[in-house]
Amino acid sequence: MTTFATIFVHNILPAFLVMSAGIILDRCLHVDKRSLSRMAIYVLTPCLIFSSIVQSAVDPSQFGIMIVYVLVLTGLLVALALGVAKALGWSRTMSDALVLSTAFLNAGNFGLSVILFAFGDEGLALATVLFVGSNFSCNSLAAFFAARGSGSGRKALLSVLRLPAPYAFALAMVLRLLHVQVPDPILEPVALIGRATVPVLLMMLGLQLSQTRVSRRFGEVAVAVVLRLVVGAVVGIGLALAMGLEGLARSVAITEAATPTAVSSALMAIEFDSDADFVTSVIFFSTLFSAVTLTILLSFLT
């Protein structure tokens, strides 16, 4: 088996197989996606973040660097998307939809699983930090671009304060910095719940893709997919080099920069009527083609 095929089979294919289970669940059982989403947001994800960080052997300083990385990356991609939309003469609505489609990463549903399969538990600990930063961006900056002109942005921006993931991250970091050992009777059940996060998030992505309405604006969608998967990876590589990231941290950061469009972008587009068909189409095709682009990228990183 070639290196390319080996990487695909071991690092990418498992994620797509679990996503397929979500598609089957949607088609056969019509699972309540809202209940799954709430469980993932308010229980599974905080447990994963907390247990991964307190159990990690990674230097805590690396976590801060990863947060800075994902926030700067998001800002660069927002600026790039706005520039491309202006150069192409797109309307403000299309411009905002392009930002939603290209600047916000699927660091959770898809990114965590690929990182786990490719780089193991230490890589997953770093990826959870990127997920926290990306999640914050998508629930604040993405909300702003989705809601521009609707007057609903403030409400969406405030919603990020109700998300438990940043608080789980902050608590875990405080305990790490103070060298406080979490008792096993507490940590073990939290870690057990956290281990369910990756498969549940992937099945949720499958549910979302199963319900996606594909737009026929293939030219515009292609622009967004290339920006997200190819240009996003290039920007991620350049930023990692500029920040001096090395070893595992660099590999994890670059891989996350090349993940598909965040599902949360579609939720924001639907909530604030910001060309949801276009955004969901980009999510669908960027997820599909990431099987190829991420396999190529991982062949250089692993």
N, C-alpha and C positions, 0 to 999 in steps of 0.2 A: 504493500500500500504506500502511495506517495506521501510526502510530508503534508501537502495540501489536503489530501483526503483524510489523513489521520487527524489533523487539526479540526476539520469539519465534523468528522464522526464523533470525536471525543469532546469538543468544546462548543460547537454550534448546534448540531443535530439534537442533542438532548433537550435543549431549550425549545426547539420547534416541535418536538414530540409532545412535550407537556402542554404547549400552546394548542396543539391539535386536540388534546383531551378537553380543553376549554371550549373549542369549537363544537366538538361532539356533544358536550353537556348542553350547550346552547341549543343545538338543533334537535336533540332528543328529549331533554328534560326541562328546557326553558328555566334554567336556574335564575334565582333572584340576584341579579348583579349588584344591586344597591346594598343588600345585606352583606355580600362578600366584600364589597368595597369598604364598607364601614368597619368590618372586622379587621381587614388588612390595615386600614389607616389608624384605627384607635387601639388595636391590640397587637397584631402580629409585627408590624413594622417597628414600633417603639421597643418591643422585646428583642427583636433582632439587633437593632442599633445598640441598645444598652448592653446586651450580653456579648456582642462582638467586640465592643470597645473595652469593656472591663476585663475580658479574657485575652485580649490581644497582647502580643509581645512587641508590637510596633511602638517606636518612640512617640510619645504624645505630641511632640513638636511637628511630626509629619501630618497629624490630623489638621492642625491649623493651616499648614501649607496647602493641603488638599482643598480646604474650604475656600481659601484665596484663589486657588487655581480655577475652581468651577465658577466662582462669581465673576472673575475677570474674563474667562472664556465666554460666559453668557453675554457679558457686555460687548465683547468683540463681535460675537455672532449677530447680536441685535443690530449693531452699527453696519455690519456687512449686509444683512438682509435689507435694511432700509436703503442702503446705497444701491444695491442691485435693483430693487423695486423702482427707485427713482430713475435709474439709467434705462430701465425697460418701459418707463412711462405708465406704470401701473397706478390704479386708483388708490386712495387712502385705505379703503376696505381691503383691497388685495394686498397692499403693503403690510397692513397689520396681520393679515392671514399668513403672509410669508414669514414674518417674524415668529409667529406662533408655531409655524411648521419647521423652522430651521434652527432657532436659537435655544430650544428647550429639549433636553436629552431624556431619553427613556432610561434613566439611571437606575430605576427601580424594577419595574416589571421584567425588563430584558437585561439591563446592564448587570444587575446583581448576579443573575444566573450565569451569564457568560464569564464574569470575573471568577465566580466560584469554581466553575468547571476548568477554567484556564489557569488560575493562580492560587486556588485553595483558600483556606480559612484566613490566612494573613492578607491576601488580596481582597477577600470579602470585607475584612475590617476596614480597610482603606476605602473600598467602594461604598460602604455604608455612610461614610463621612461625605463623600461626593454626592450621595443620594440626598443627604440632609440639605446640603447647599443648593442642589438642583431643585429639590422640592420647595425650598423657600423661594427661589427665583420664579418657579412656575406658578406659585400661589400668590405672588406679589406682582412681579414685572409682567408676567404673562396676562394676569388679570387686568392690568392697566391697558395693555395693547388690545385685549379682547373687548374692553368696555369703553374705549375712547369714544366720546360723543354720546354715550348712553346715559351718563350720569350715575352709573352703578359701580364705578371702579372702587370707590372708598369702601363700600360694603365688602367687595371681594378681597381687597387688600387686608382688611381687618380679620378676614377669616383665617389667615395664616396664624394668627395668635391663638387660635383654638386647636391647632394641630399639635399632637403630642410628641412627634418625632424630634423637634428641636429641644424640647425639655428633656427627653430621654438622653439625647446626645450631651447636653450640658451637665446633667447629673452624672453620667458615666465619666465625663472628663474631669469633673471635680473629684470624684472618688479616685480616679487614676492619679491625679496630681497630688492628692493628699495621702496616697498609698494606703487607702482603706480597702480591706478585703471584704467582699460581699459574702455573707454566710452561704454555704452550700444549699441549705434548705430553701433559700430565696433564689439564688442564682440558677440552680438546676431547673426548676420549672419554668423560669423566665427564658432560659436558653432553649428548653424543649419547645416552647411556643414559638420562639424566634426561628427555629429550624423549619417551621412550616411556612415561613414567609415567602421564600423563593418560589416553591411550586404553586402556591395560591396566587401570587402575583402573575405568574406566567399563565395560569388558567384564566385569570381575569383578562389578560391581554388577548387570549384566544376568544373569550366571550365578546370582547369589544370588536375584534376583527371580523367575527362572524356576523356582526350587525352593521358593518361598515357599508355605507352607500358610496360607491366609487364615482367620482366626477369624471366627465368626459373631456375636461380641459387638460388633455395629456401633455401638451407643451408646457403649460405653467406648472403642472404637477412635477414634470421631469426636472424643471429648473430647481424646484424646492428639494427634490430627492437628492440631486447632485450636490446642492449646497449642504444638505444635512450629512450625507454619508461621506462624500469625498472632500469637499472644502472644509467641512467641520473637522475631519481627521487631520488635514494639513494644518489648520489653525491650532488644533490641539497639540500637534507635534512641535510646532514653532513655539508655542507658549511654554510647553514643558521644558524645552531647551533653554528658553529665555529665563525661566525661573530656576534653572539648575537642578531639576528633578532627576533622580538617578534610580537605577535598579527597579525594584518592584513598584515603587510609587510612580515612576515615569510610565511603566507599562500599563498600570491600572488607569492612570489619568488619560493616557492616549486612547486606550480602548473605550473608556466611557465617552470620550469626545466624539467617537465614531459610531455611537449607538443610534438607533432610529429615533424618530420624533416621539416626544413624550405623549402618552395617552391623555394626560392632564390638559394638554393644549386643546384637544378636541372638546373636553368637558367645558373649558373656558369659552371656546368658540360657540358651543351650543347655548351656554348660559347667557351670553351677551350678543348672540346673533351676529357673529363675525365670520361669515362664509364657512360654516361648519363642514359642508360637503368637501370643500377644497382641503381643509386641514385633515379630516379623517382619511381622505384619499392619500395624502402624503404619508400619514401614519401607516396605512396599509402597504403601500409600495416601498417605503423606506424599510419597514420591517422585513418584507419579502426579500429585497435585494441586499439587505445587510448580511444575509447568509453567505453571500459571495464576498462582499467588501470586508467584513470582519474576519473571515477566514484568511484572506490575503494579508490583512494587517497583523493578525496573530502569528502568521508564519514568520514574520520579521521580529516579533516581540518575544516569542517563546523559544 
